[in-house]
């Protein structure tokens, strides 16, 4: 599931929608993109547990998509 935030939906996306998506057994990964702050928030399911990875880019940097089995730091 990928959501691109707008200023008017960011709070709802990060709170209510996140909880709704996490409650769905068919969703394995949730990606929130903040188009104004060069920020990507990735949540991915590992068994019954959800993991979080926040990715932030500086100008000219590339953000690689993490996921199960990837190293996160």
Residue pairs with C-beta under 8 A, 6 or more apart in sequence:
1 21
1 27
1 29
1 30
1 31
2 31
2 32
2 33
3 13
3 17
3 30
3 31
3 32
3 33
4 33
4 35
5 13
5 14
5 32
5 33
5 34
5 35
5 36
6 35
7 36
10 34
13 32
14 32
14 41
18 30
18 32
18 43
21 27
21 30
21 43
22 30
22 43
22 50
27 45
28 44
28 45
29 42
29 43
29 44
29 45
29 67
30 42
30 43
30 44
31 40
31 41
31 42
31 43
31 65
32 40
32 41
32 42
33 39
33 40
34 40
34 41
37 56
38 56
38 57
38 58
38 63
39 54
39 55
39 56
39 57
40 54
40 55
40 56
40 57
40 63
41 52
41 53
41 54
41 55
42 52
42 53
42 54
42 55
42 65
42 66
42 67
43 50
43 51
43 52
43 53
44 50
44 51
44 53
44 66
44 67
44 68
45 51
46 68
51 72
53 66
53 72
55 63
55 66
57 63
66 72
